[in-house]
Structure formats: structure tokens, C-alpha cells
Amino acid sequence: MIQGKRRRGRRTWPQRLLISFNILLVVLALLGAGALSLVRYEVNQIPVIEVSEHLAPTLSPDEPRNFLIIGTDSAQRLDPNDPANNDREYLGDSKRADVIMILRVVPTEEEAYLLSIPRDTYVELAPSGSNGRINEALALPEGPAALIDTIKLNYGIDLNNYVQVDFRGFRDLVEVLDGVPIYLETPVRDRTTGLLIEEAGCVTMEPFQALAYARSRSFQYQDENGAWRTDPTGDLGRMHRQQDFLRSALHRAVERGVRNPATALEMLNVAQQAVLTDNTLSVGELLDVGNRFRTFNPDDLQTFVLPTVSNPLGGVAYQEVVEGEAEPILDLFRGSTTTTEVRPETIRVEVLNGTGVGGQASEVSEDLVAAGFSVGSTGDAESLDHERTTIQYSSGHFEEALLVARHLDADVAFEEVGEIADAEVILTTGQDYGSILAEPRPVEDFDYATAPPEEAAPGSGAAAAGAPASTTVPVEEGVVVPTGTEEEKASCR
């Protein structure tokens, strides 16, 4: 099942800009500095790499721009006994990509989107044509050029700029920020990375614990009985935690005055040691783009995780892209939207009452027709205790399901099923159902992550009457890892 996450109000960009590593703090320092002439010299000192032939040119600062942002697992600048060397496939100057993100900025609209790609995603590697994990591309002889070409080959996304950072740089930037406040619903640990935080609530993570948290793939949290439970999502859970961490880091950067020349310069001094950029990323371009985002709110970044499912091949753990669900997301980063090609009048919806509220299926059907959709059969679902509104769709009809979801005031869950007779999608109402919206919500309102049917979250605040539901990371077999409500997280920033 694909889970769609409802957003409150307008979507945000730096809120999720830092979805994963300090690279985005560097980008923030560059963009947030705007036209401050004091940063020009420092930016010029950041090392560059020659990949211009593999990048798509931009003709003006007003054009949308895609940054490929890479966090490597290189420990070249770390002591051999440093805890950051734990859970690494090999020591030394590793060149594998530990974090892969694409940041798309649209200056004329003051909008930005961030896509996180699981590092174990199965792809065709360029230029060799062999298959493997996407994070292996960086280790090929062509280096960053191979990764840039691999993304273009598999996803059709043109990249305009390249930014790369390592472990030491992450910690250095957290130190510049005097730590990053994070809300933890429970104590957490990861024996592999050295993460151990024994208190819950608002915790200011210092550099070593921050890196251990951001890298954690063997993440454990403490349940209400004091027992340690393992998050089985691995890299997926890690990406969601990174999103929360970097959202908080961005807020912290603004709080600490990243738009102040002195603070920006301090971050850029760190960047000189930790960051590598492409040779086309000029100071003038950065400052021109940054000037358009100087008033950007850290709650305006729109983030996505490329939807994948586990698909081991030959004893190797891979993630395979769910193409039907991925296309609307990838289109945003390609600069096109295929969802607009699907119109309400071309979609027939079967409506089922999943709550037991009298006449609900008929009322929903009438409202769908008023919104332009065609309605097939109506009736009651097999059970009348659905917590969440669900949209089921058959293979090839995800775009239709997404358009229906955009017209719903509900926290929609998506489920791919077999063939559906006499309809493109089946809408089953849940307790969260509010109404049919005349105008569709933005496609960016939905985060996509593979998950099974919704079940109760252990330790979630939803169990208490009137308590806001916890934000949860979807995992296998209906298990969810409690991470706190959006209100609780915001209280720490």
C-alpha cells in the first residue's frame, strides 16, 4: 500500500530541504546568504569537480534548477577509531553514496522540492549498462559523472548542479549550529552507529549523536514496557528520520542567523573542508538564486521519498521502484506533470461506506459527481470500522487514484489491488473522511512510501481520546515506529 500524508496549509521548502545531510545546510548558507558580497571569496574556495559535460546548462537564474546532493560514507578525514566508521562496508576513502537527494528550486515561484532516493535502489548503471544499486555508481571509474548519467538514464531527470559532502562535514556543521533540537517520543539507540539517547522529549543532539542518528539503519526505540524494539524499515526509516532531523537543522540555522554574514561565513569555512561542487556552479549564479529565496520560510520545502519495494535478487538486498507511484513524483523533477492529463470525467469511482455512518456512500457519490467524477456502484464495505480513508486501484491506474485523493479531505491510504470491474478506483471512507473538495489539493501534498494496510501504531497518541495522531514511519507487517506528532516536533524548533 502507498501511504499519502495530508499536509496542513501550504507546503514548504526548507522544512524538508535538509532531508538528510549537512549538504543542505551548506546549500542553505549559499542560498540564504542572498547577494551578500562577503560570501563570494569563501564560496570560491570550495573545491570543484569537472562534470560539466554531464550536467544540463541553465541559461538564467530564473530557470528551475536541479541540484544532485550526495552524502558520501567517506571517512578520509576521520580517526580510524571514530564511531562513524561503524556500519561502513569498508574503511578509507569510500566513494559510495550514503545519501542521494535531488533538490529542485523554482525561483520564479519561490518553491523547492526535495526527492530522497533509497541507496539500495536497483538501477541500470551508466555508462557500463550493468545492473546494481544506485549508490554503487559513485564508486565507478567515472565517479560523480556516472551517478549523474545513471539518474538521467533511469529517471529522465536533467541535473544542473552537483554537491557532495562527507561525515566529518556533517558533524562540523552541527557544531556550528550548537547542536540540533529533535523531538523523540521514546528513548532510542543504535549499537552499530553508537546512538544512545536515554531521555524522551526535546533533545539537543550534539555532533557525534547527530551523525549516529542520521546514519542509523539498525534503529531501536523503547516501548511503553521499557523493551527495545527494532525498526525493521532500515533505509526507509532512516530517510524519514533524516527528513525530520534536517528540517529541525534548517530551523536551527535560521534561528542562529544563517542569513547573517558572520554565520554564513562560519558555515562556508566548514564547507571548504567538507564539500565538493561541480565546476559550473558559479558564485554569481548561487547568489542570484539565493537572493530570490532570502525570505524563505523553513516550513516551505516539499519533500518526497521515491516509492520502492524490497526485491532481493541473487541474495542481494535491492529496492525496486514502484513505477506507477513514482511517475507523478519524478514528473515534478523533470519539470512536467502527467497528472493533469487525467481528468475527473474520465474516472469512474466505486464508493464504499467504511464507517457505518448512515447514507455516507450516497452522499460521497453525489459530491464526487458534483466534482466532475463518474460514480459506479455504491454500498457498504466488508467492515465498518475503517480508521483511514482508502483508495484501491488496479495496475496502471495510480494517476486516477491520486487525482481522486487530491479531491478528498482525508489522510488517504493507497492500495494496489487486482483487476477492478466497472471502475478505475474504489474509494472506502474511513473515520478521517471529511468531505469532497471542489478544487484538488496539490500533488505535492502527498508523501509516498511503501507500506502495508494501516494498523494501530504502538505507543501512538491516537489511543488517548482527543490526542493528535502520531506521525509514524510505515514498516512491514503493519508495524509502525512512533515518532511524535507534528505539533510535538514543532515545539522543539
Stockholm file with secondary structure:
# STOCKHOLM 1.0

chainA/1-493         MIQGKRRRGRRTWPQRLLISFNILLVVLALLGAGALSLVRYEVNQIPVIEVSEHLAPTLSPDEPRNFLIIGTDSAQRLDPNDPANNDREYLGDSKRADVIMILRVVPTEEEAYLLSIPRDTYVELAPSGSNGRINEALALPEGPAALIDTIKLNYGIDLNNYVQVDFRGFRDLVEVLDGVPIYLETPVRDRTTGLLIEEAGCVTMEPFQALAYARSRSFQYQDENGAWRTDPTGDLGRMHRQQDFLRSALHRAVERGVRNPATALEMLNVAQQAVLTDNTLSVGELLDVGNRFRTFNPDDLQTFVLPTVSNPLGGVAYQEVVEGEAEPILDLFRGSTTTTEVRPETIRVEVLNGTGVGGQASEVSEDLVAAGFSVGSTGDAESLDHERTTIQYSSGHFEEALLVARHLDADVAFEEVGEIADAEVILTTGQDYGSILAEPRPVEDFDYATAPPEEAAPGSGAAAAGAPASTTVPVEEGVVVPTGTEEEKASCR
#=GR chainA/1-493 SS CEECCCCCSSCEEHHHHTSSSTHHHHHHHHHHTTTCTTHHHHHHTSCEECCGGGSCCCSSTTSCEEEEEEEECCCTTSCTTCGGGTTCSSSSSCCCEEEEEEEEEETTTTEEEEEECCTTBEEECTTTCCEEEGGGGGGSTTTHHHHHHHHHHHHCCCCCEEEEECHHHHHHHHHHTTCEEEEESSCEEETTTTEEECCCEEEEECHHHHHHHHHCSSCEEECTTSCEEECTTTHHHHHHHHHHHHHHHHHHHHHTTTTSHHHHHHHHHHHHHHEEEETTCCHHHHHHHHHHTTTCCTTCEEEEECCEEECCBTTBCCEEECHHHHHHHHHHHHTCCGGGGSCGGGCEEEEEESSCCTTHHHHHHHHHHHTTCEEEEEEECSCSCCSSCEEEEETTCHHHHHHHHHTBSSCCEEEEESCCTTCSEEEECCTTCCCBCSSCCCGGGCCCCBCCSCCCCTTCGGGSTTCCCCCEEECGGGCEEECCCHHHHHTTC
#=GC SS_cons         CEECCCCCSSCEEHHHHTSSSTHHHHHHHHHHTTTCTTHHHHHHTSCEECCGGGSCCCSSTTSCEEEEEEEECCCTTSCTTCGGGTTCSSSSSCCCEEEEEEEEEETTTTEEEEEECCTTBEEECTTTCCEEEGGGGGGSTTTHHHHHHHHHHHHCCCCCEEEEECHHHHHHHHHHTTCEEEEESSCEEETTTTEEECCCEEEEECHHHHHHHHHCSSCEEECTTSCEEECTTTHHHHHHHHHHHHHHHHHHHHHTTTTSHHHHHHHHHHHHHHEEEETTCCHHHHHHHHHHTTTCCTTCEEEEECCEEECCBTTBCCEEECHHHHHHHHHHHHTCCGGGGSCGGGCEEEEEESSCCTTHHHHHHHHHHHTTCEEEEEEECSCSCCSSCEEEEETTCHHHHHHHHHTBSSCCEEEEESCCTTCSEEEECCTTCCCBCSSCCCGGGCCCCBCCSCCCCTTCGGGSTTCCCCCEEECGGGCEEECCCHHHHHTTC
//
